Amino acid sequence: MAFDSKQLTECMVSLGYIPKRNPPNFEQAFIGTVQSASGPVTVRLEGINEELTPYPKAYIVELPSAFENKFLPHLNSDKSLCYLDDETTSLWIIDLETTLATFVEAIKTRVQEWSEDKVTSQDFQHELTSYWEGEYQVFDVSKERTIGIYTFYKRHSICGEEETEIVLANTSDDADSWINRRKGVKQLITGIFIPVDFRQPPFVPHNIDWPPKTFSEFLNWLSNIDLHAKSSLIHKIIKYIDEKGMVFISFRHQAEDIGFFVDITKNAMPIIQRLKPKKKRRKNSSAKRHNINQMASSLAKLTKSFTRSIVQDVSDTFLIQRNKSSQNDLGLDGKRIALIGCGTIGGYAAHALVQIGAGSGTSGELHLFDDDILGPGNLGRHLLGIEYLQEQKSSALKHFLDNQGLANSIVNHNNFYREDIGKRWDIIIDATGHSEFSLSLSRWIHDVQWQSKRPILIHGWIDAYGLASRALLNNDGSACFGCLTIQNGNTRKPRFELFKSGHAPEHSEQFRRGCGKTYLPFNSQPSLAVAGMIQQLCSQPGPTFMQTRFSDQVLSVKNQKLSSLSNCPICSK
């Protein structure tokens, strides 16, 4: 809803904010006062546009003396205030007055919290990285927070521009693996990478310049934030720095990282050697602090350059853990998984499984089984595109997933045979969509005399001529694929009927027929649904049978833990 300047001014005045023009451009702003327990806080709100997005910017103009030397979460060094998160807030912006009132109330809440000392780690979790800024893009693939290496490499963006990036890793092999995934070219510039973790949540006082421009400024800030982290940093630099004099430092709190290069002059090496402790001996706390401060001061004076960089954690652990919805959400890293069928279901399922750790970890492997060839008729609903036409599906899917860079151990095969059952799988996934094979697979796994824990077997398939997606998890005690039908005289009928009475379509009319080319037309939606079910059954305890329907013709069946049948010809033996 459009609004004019007069309407905006009237709304803001009614909320206690008076209009003011700011030089040099004299853009419209509004000044208001928020009463806190520590005194009045003057606020300036500016950048209010017709769409009300992005949200207006709020700045603190004046603070009471009680706040001057106090940590104020969400207040940045440029005096801007983070008062609403646009990712988690939903506003009815059609109503101007209500929306502006929401902004004003959010600012008031933030300011009044400062007097209540309700500071949590969430209040400053992103402050460091949000305003750190940096010259280089750095990716941290290290599995352990131990001394490692940094490596420069060059790559071309999808726009064709050459870019320089840096990888942090525990070993050179890990660094090379990342560079290959990024399709980069390794440079000769390498050196020591030193990780340091904050013991307590770091914060940026609103009354200092941020980000720091020198190593000395950083150390001064660190002295007031985390003395243990400062001590760890200084000792590690003195212990590990080599004749190159250049080290990369990465600080981390929870999932947030900041990093920088420190270049210490070569003629400082003799001095650093003298700073290294000769013997371990007990010192009192004040002597230790004096020693650390002296060493820090010496290092700061010997520093030739200080270069900030943007650091992003891209380790397997971070990528897998980040999207877990709860502690019960199990990742697949370290699991040996067999995925049988790399068609429309298997393709999407493989991609979904890799995103939660399949093919990752020290012992994790994802094995893909399918000898079929990708043809033009597959392209309308398959994950793979024209690049992979006439390629074997399992080989092409491995190539595609390897290029995504999220897994490090994917193996492709032809068909899956009975003798493959006993190859120590944690999970076997049937994405073939062929009921005959699914029954055989179920029988094979139940015929084995397992000496250790048997693998979990998961079936995912499309039913009702593309109008329903189903998935079944079979482990000890739960229903197998054979339990989905029940004996009815001399025949068998479905345990769960698919169609409502009188709504089942004519079978022969659902297929497109040709000599050896018969197929069932449907789009990729059912396949995506099955892939999602497979991912859930692999990673989240819960139902063992799931169904999604795409038409009112199909009967609704709730997700449930499905028990086995006492007369099942497969699992009751």
C-alpha positions in Angstrom: 0.0 0.0 0.0 1.5 3.3 -1.1 2.0 6.1 1.5 3.0 9.7 1.2 5.5 11.7 3.3 2.7 13.4 5.3 1.1 10.0 6.2 4.5 8.7 7.3 5.2 11.7 9.4 1.9 11.6 11.1 2.4 7.9 12.0 5.9 8.5 13.4 4.8 11.5 15.4 2.0 9.5 16.9 4.6 6.9 18.0 6.8 9.6 19.6 9.3 10.2 16.8 9.8 13.6 15.4 11.0 14.2 11.8 14.5 15.5 11.1 16.6 15.9 7.9 20.2 14.7 8.1 23.0 16.5 6.2 24.7 16.2 3.8 21.9 14.7 1.7 19.2 15.8 4.0 17.4 12.4 3.8 14.4 12.1 6.1 14.9 10.5 9.5 13.0 10.4 12.8 14.3 11.0 16.3 12.8 9.4 19.4 13.6 8.7 23.0 13.4 5.3 24.7 13.2 5.3 28.5 15.3 2.6 30.2 16.0 1.9 33.8 19.4 3.5 33.4 18.1 6.7 31.7 16.8 8.0 28.4 18.3 6.7 25.1 18.0 8.8 22.0 17.3 6.8 18.8 17.4 7.9 15.1 15.3 5.8 12.6 16.0 6.3 8.9 15.7 4.7 5.5 11.9 4.1 5.7 10.8 3.2 2.1 7.4 2.4 0.7 7.9 -1.4 0.7 9.2 -1.3 4.3 11.9 -3.7 3.2 14.7 -3.7 4.0 13.7 -2.7 7.5 14.5 0.9 8.5 18.0 1.5 10.1 18.1 2.4 13.7 21.0 4.3 15.2 21.7 5.2 18.8 22.3 9.0 19.0 22.9 9.4 22.7 23.4 7.0 25.7 23.1 7.6 29.4 26.5 7.5 31.2 25.6 4.2 32.8 25.8 2.5 29.4 29.1 4.1 28.2 31.4 1.3 29.3 28.9 -1.5 29.4 28.5 -4.3 26.8 25.4 -3.6 24.8 24.4 -6.5 22.7 23.1 -5.8 19.2 24.7 -2.3 19.2 27.5 -2.0 16.6 30.6 0.2 16.6 28.9 2.5 14.0 26.1 2.9 16.6 23.6 1.0 14.4 21.2 -1.2 16.3 20.1 -4.7 15.2 16.5 -4.7 16.5 14.6 -7.1 14.2 15.8 -10.2 12.3 14.1 -10.1 8.8 14.7 -13.9 8.5 12.5 -14.8 11.4 10.0 -11.8 11.3 6.8 -11.7 9.3 5.1 -8.3 9.1 1.7 -7.2 7.7 3.3 -4.3 5.8 0.0 -3.3 4.2 -0.9 -1.7 7.5 1.7 1.2 7.8 0.9 2.3 11.3 1.0 -1.2 12.8 4.3 -2.0 11.0 6.0 1.1 12.2 4.7 0.5 15.7 6.4 -3.0 15.5 9.7 -1.4 14.6 9.4 1.1 17.4 8.4 -1.5 20.0 11.3 -3.8 18.9 13.8 -0.9 19.4 12.3 -0.2 22.8 12.7 -3.9 23.8 16.3 -4.0 22.7 17.2 -0.9 24.6 15.4 -1.9 27.8 17.2 -5.3 27.8 20.4 -3.4 28.3 19.4 -2.4 31.8 18.2 -5.9 32.7 21.5 -7.7 32.0 19.8 -10.5 30.1 22.8 -11.3 27.9 23.0 -14.7 26.3 25.5 -16.2 23.8 22.8 -15.8 21.1 23.0 -12.0 21.6 26.4 -11.8 20.1 26.8 -15.0 18.2 27.0 -13.2 14.8 28.5 -9.8 15.8 32.1 -10.7 15.1 31.5 -12.1 11.6 28.9 -9.6 10.5 31.2 -6.7 10.7 34.6 -8.3 10.4 35.1 -7.8 6.7 38.1 -9.3 4.9 40.4 -9.3 1.9 40.4 -13.0 1.2 37.7 -15.7 1.1 38.9 -18.6 3.3 37.4 -22.1 3.6 38.2 -24.2 6.7 38.0 -27.9 6.0 39.9 -29.0 9.1 38.5 -32.0 10.9 40.3 -31.2 14.2 41.1 -27.8 15.8 44.8 -28.5 15.7 47.8 -26.8 13.9 47.4 -27.2 10.2 48.3 -25.5 6.9 46.9 -22.7 4.7 47.1 -23.0 1.0 46.4 -20.4 -1.7 44.7 -21.4 -4.9 43.1 -19.8 -7.9 39.8 -20.7 -9.6 37.4 -19.3 -12.1 33.9 -18.3 -11.1 30.9 -19.4 -13.2 31.2 -15.9 -14.7 34.7 -16.6 -15.9 36.5 -14.3 -13.4 39.7 -15.5 -11.8 39.5 -15.6 -8.0 42.0 -16.2 -5.3 40.9 -18.3 -2.3 42.5 -20.0 0.7 41.9 -23.4 2.3 42.7 -24.3 5.9 43.3 -28.0 6.5 44.9 -30.4 8.9 46.9 -32.1 6.0 48.1 -31.2 2.5 45.9 -34.1 1.2 42.8 -32.5 2.7 43.8 -29.2 1.2 44.3 -30.8 -2.3 41.0 -32.6 -2.1 39.2 -29.3 -1.4 41.0 -27.5 -4.2 40.0 -30.3 -6.6 36.4 -30.0 -5.5 36.5 -26.2 -6.2 38.1 -26.9 -9.5 41.0 -24.7 -8.5 44.7 -24.6 -9.2 47.1 -24.8 -6.3 49.6 -22.0 -5.8 53.0 -22.2 -4.2 52.0 -20.0 -1.3 51.5 -22.2 1.8 52.1 -21.8 5.5 51.1 -22.5 9.1 47.4 -22.3 10.2 46.8 -21.7 13.9 43.3 -22.3 15.3 42.2 -20.7 18.6 38.8 -21.2 20.3 37.2 -18.6 22.6 36.4 -20.0 26.0 33.7 -17.5 26.6 31.4 -15.7 24.1 33.2 -12.8 22.5 31.6 -9.4 22.0 32.5 -6.1 20.4 32.1 -3.1 22.7 30.1 -0.3 21.1 32.7 2.3 22.1 35.6 0.9 20.1 36.5 1.0 16.4 35.7 -2.3 14.7 37.0 -4.2 12.9 40.6 -3.8 14.1 43.1 -2.5 11.6 46.3 -3.7 13.2 47.5 -6.8 15.2 48.0 -4.5 18.2 44.4 -3.3 18.1 43.2 -6.9 17.9 45.3 -8.0 20.9 44.1 -5.0 22.9 40.5 -6.1 22.2 41.3 -9.7 23.0 42.9 -8.7 26.4 39.5 -7.4 27.5 37.5 -10.3 26.0 39.3 -13.6 26.7 42.7 -13.7 28.4 42.9 -17.5 27.9 42.4 -17.2 24.2 45.1 -14.4 24.1 47.5 -16.6 26.0 46.8 -19.6 23.7 47.4 -17.4 20.6 50.7 -16.0 21.7 52.1 -19.3 22.8 51.1 -21.0 19.6 52.6 -18.2 17.4 55.9 -18.4 19.3 55.9 -22.2 19.2 55.0 -22.8 15.6 56.0 -19.8 13.5 58.7 -20.7 10.9 61.2 -18.7 9.0 58.6 -17.5 6.5 57.1 -15.4 9.3 53.5 -15.6 7.9 50.8 -17.4 9.8 47.1 -17.5 9.5 45.1 -17.3 12.7 41.5 -18.5 13.0 39.3 -17.7 16.0 36.1 -19.6 16.6 33.1 -19.4 18.8 30.4 -22.0 18.2 29.9 -21.9 14.4 31.3 -18.4 13.9 34.9 -17.8 12.7 37.1 -14.8 12.1 40.6 -15.0 10.7 43.6 -13.0 9.7 47.1 -13.2 8.4 50.0 -12.0 10.6 53.3 -11.3 8.8 56.1 -11.1 11.3 59.4 -9.7 10.0 62.2 -12.2 9.3 64.7 -10.3 11.4 62.4 -10.9 14.4 63.1 -14.6 14.5 66.0 -14.3 16.9 63.8 -12.3 19.3 61.1 -14.9 19.0 63.6 -17.7 19.8 64.4 -15.8 23.0 60.7 -15.6 23.8 60.2 -19.3 23.7 60.0 -20.9 27.1 63.2 -22.9 28.0 61.8 -24.9 30.8 58.5 -25.5 32.3 58.3 -23.9 35.7 55.6 -22.8 38.0 54.7 -19.2 38.0 52.1 -17.3 39.8 49.2 -15.8 37.9 50.4 -12.2 37.9 53.8 -13.3 36.6 52.1 -15.3 33.8 50.0 -12.4 32.8 53.0 -10.1 32.8 54.9 -12.6 30.6 52.0 -12.9 28.1 51.5 -9.2 27.9 55.2 -8.7 27.3 55.3 -11.4 24.6 52.2 -9.9 23.0 53.6 -6.5 23.0 56.9 -7.7 21.4 55.0 -9.7 18.7 52.8 -6.7 17.9 55.8 -4.5 17.4 57.4 -7.1 15.2 54.4 -7.5 12.9 54.8 -6.2 9.4 51.2 -6.7 8.3 47.8 -7.7 9.5 45.2 -8.9 6.9 41.7 -9.8 7.9 39.9 -12.6 6.0 36.4 -14.0 5.8 36.5 -17.6 7.2 33.8 -20.1 6.6 33.6 -23.6 8.2 33.0 -26.1 5.4 34.2 -29.2 7.3 32.2 -32.4 6.9 31.1 -32.1 10.6 29.6 -28.6 10.1 27.9 -29.4 6.8 26.2 -32.5 8.3 25.4 -31.1 11.7 24.0 -27.7 10.6 20.7 -29.0 9.2 19.9 -31.5 11.9 16.5 -30.5 13.3 17.1 -32.2 16.6 19.5 -34.5 18.6 17.4 -37.4 17.4 18.2 -36.5 13.8 20.9 -39.0 12.9 23.6 -38.2 10.3 24.8 -40.8 7.9 28.5 -40.0 8.1 30.5 -43.2 8.8 27.7 -45.5 7.4 28.1 -48.1 4.6 25.1 -47.6 2.4 23.9 -49.5 -0.6 21.5 -47.6 -2.9 20.0 -49.9 -5.5 18.5 -48.1 -8.4 19.7 -44.8 -9.8 16.6 -43.7 -11.7 14.3 -40.9 -10.9 13.9 -42.0 -7.3 17.4 -43.1 -6.7 18.9 -39.9 -8.2 17.0 -37.6 -5.9 17.5 -40.0 -2.9 21.3 -40.2 -3.4 21.5 -36.4 -3.5 19.4 -36.1 -0.3 21.4 -38.7 1.5 24.7 -37.1 0.6 23.4 -33.9 2.2 23.1 -35.6 5.5 26.5 -37.3 5.4 26.2 -40.4 3.2 29.7 -41.1 1.7 31.4 -39.0 4.4 33.4 -39.8 7.5 36.4 -42.0 8.1 34.5 -45.2 7.2 31.5 -43.8 5.4 30.7 -45.1 1.9 27.8 -44.7 -0.5 27.5 -47.5 -3.1 25.3 -46.9 -6.2 23.9 -49.9 -8.1 22.4 -49.6 -11.6 23.6 -50.7 -15.1 20.8 -48.9 -16.9 21.6 -46.1 -19.4 20.3 -42.6 -19.1 18.1 -41.9 -22.2 16.2 -38.8 -23.5 13.0 -40.1 -21.9 14.5 -39.9 -18.5 15.4 -36.2 -18.6 12.0 -34.9 -17.8 12.0 -36.2 -14.2 15.6 -37.2 -13.5 18.2 -35.4 -11.4 20.7 -35.7 -14.2 20.6 -33.6 -17.3 21.7 -33.6 -20.9 25.4 -33.8 -20.0 24.9 -37.4 -18.9 22.9 -38.7 -21.9 23.8 -42.3 -22.8 25.9 -42.7 -19.7 25.4 -45.5 -17.2 23.1 -44.1 -14.5 25.2 -45.2 -11.5 28.4 -43.9 -13.1 26.8 -40.6 -14.1 25.2 -40.2 -10.7 28.6 -40.7 -9.0 30.2 -38.1 -11.3 27.4 -35.6 -10.5 27.6 -36.2 -6.7 31.4 -36.0 -6.7 31.2 -32.6 -8.4 28.9 -31.4 -5.6 31.9 -32.0 -3.2 29.8 -33.0 -0.2 30.9 -36.7 -0.1 34.4 -38.2 -0.4 33.6 -41.9 -0.9 31.0 -42.8 -3.6 31.4 -46.1 -5.5 29.3 -47.1 -8.6 28.4 -50.7 -9.6 26.3 -52.5 -12.1 23.4 -54.6 -10.7 22.9 -55.7 -7.1 22.9 -59.5 -6.6 22.0 -61.9 -3.8 25.7 -62.3 -2.8 26.0 -58.5 -2.3 23.7 -58.8 0.7 26.4 -59.9 3.1 28.9 -57.1 2.4 28.6 -55.5 5.8 26.0 -52.8 5.0 24.5 -50.5 7.6 21.6 -49.5 5.3 20.4 -51.0 2.1 18.0 -48.8 0.1 15.7 -50.2 -2.7 14.9 -47.4 -5.1 14.2 -49.7 -8.1 10.4 -49.3 -8.0 10.0 -52.9 -9.1 7.9 -54.9 -6.7 9.4 -58.3 -7.9 12.9 -57.2 -7.0 11.7 -55.6 -3.7 10.2 -59.0 -2.7 13.3 -60.9 -3.7 15.5 -58.4 -1.8 13.3 -58.7 1.3 13.5 -62.5 1.1 17.3 -62.5 0.7 17.9 -60.3 3.7 15.6 -62.5 5.9 17.3 -65.7 4.7 20.7 -64.7 6.0 21.8 -65.9 9.4 23.3 -62.7 10.6 26.3 -63.0 13.0 26.1 -59.4 13.9 23.5 -56.7 13.5 21.6 -57.0 10.2 21.4 -54.0 8.0 18.3 -51.8 7.8 16.3 -52.3 4.6 14.4 -49.3 3.1 12.1 -49.5 0.1 10.9 -46.4 -1.7 8.5 -46.5 -4.6 5.8 -44.6 -6.6 2.3 -46.1 -6.6 -1.2 -45.5 -7.8 0.0 -44.6 -11.3 2.1 -41.7 -10.0 -0.6 -40.4 -7.6 1.0 -41.7 -4.4 4.5 -42.1 -3.0 5.3 -44.7 -0.4 8.3 -45.9 1.7 8.9 -48.7 4.1 11.6 -49.4 6.6 12.2 -53.0 7.6 14.3 -54.0 10.6 14.1 -56.7 13.2 10.4 -57.0 14.2 8.9 -54.5 11.7 6.9 -55.3 8.6 8.8 -56.4 5.5 7.8 -55.7 1.9 5.8 -59.0 1.8 3.7 -57.7 4.7 2.2 -55.1 2.5 -0.2 -57.7 1.0 -2.5 -60.1 2.9 -3.9 -63.5 2.0 -7.4 -63.3 0.6 -8.5 -66.9 -0.2 -6.4 -68.0 -3.1 -5.2 -64.5 -3.9 -3.5 -61.7 -2.1 -4.8 -58.2 -1.7 -3.1 -54.9 -0.6 -2.8 -54.3 3.1 -3.6 -50.7 2.4 -6.0 -50.1 -0.6 -4.8 -47.3 -2.9 -8.0 -45.9 -4.4 -11.3 -44.9 -3.0 -14.2 -47.1 -4.1 -15.1 -46.4 -7.7 -12.1 -44.1 -8.3 -9.5 -46.5 -9.5 -8.5 -45.6 -13.1 -8.5 -48.1 -16.0 -5.1 -49.9 -15.7 -4.4 -50.2 -19.4 -5.1 -46.5 -20.1 -2.4 -45.2 -17.7 0.6 -46.3 -19.8 2.2 -45.0 -23.0 2.9 -48.2 -24.9 5.4 -49.1 -27.6 7.6 -52.0 -28.5 9.9 -52.2 -25.5 9.1 -48.6 -24.7 6.1 -48.8 -22.4 6.3 -46.2 -19.6 4.1 -44.5 -17.0 4.0 -40.6 -17.4 4.2 -38.5 -14.3 6.3 -35.6 -13.2 9.2 -35.5 -10.7 7.0 -34.6 -7.7 6.3 -38.2 -6.6 10.0 -39.0 -6.9 11.0 -36.0 -4.8 8.5 -37.1 -2.2 9.9 -40.7 -2.1 13.5 -39.3 -1.8 12.4 -37.2 1.2 10.8 -40.2 2.9 13.9 -42.3 2.3 16.0 -39.5 3.8 13.7 -39.3 6.9 13.6 -43.1 7.4 17.5 -43.1 7.2 18.0 -40.4 9.8 15.0 -39.9 12.1 13.5 -42.5 14.4 9.7 -42.7 13.9 7.3 -44.4 11.5 8.3 -47.3 9.4 5.6 -46.9 6.8 5.0 -43.6 5.0 2.6 -42.4 2.3 2.0 -39.1 0.5 -0.9 -38.8 -2.0 -1.3 -36.4 -4.9 -4.9 -36.9 -5.7 -8.3 -37.1 -3.9 -8.8 -40.4 -5.8 -6.2 -42.0 -3.5 -7.1 -43.0 0.1 -5.2 -41.3 2.9 -3.0 -43.6 5.0 -1.3 -42.2 8.1 2.4 -42.6 8.7 2.9 -45.4 11.2 5.1 -48.0 12.8 4.0 -51.0 10.8 4.1 -54.4 12.5 4.9 -57.6 10.6 2.2 -60.2 9.7 2.2 -63.5 11.5 1.5 -65.3 8.2 3.9 -63.3 6.0 5.6 -65.8 3.6 8.9 -63.9 4.0 9.5 -62.6 7.5 7.4 -65.0 9.6 9.6 -68.0 8.7 
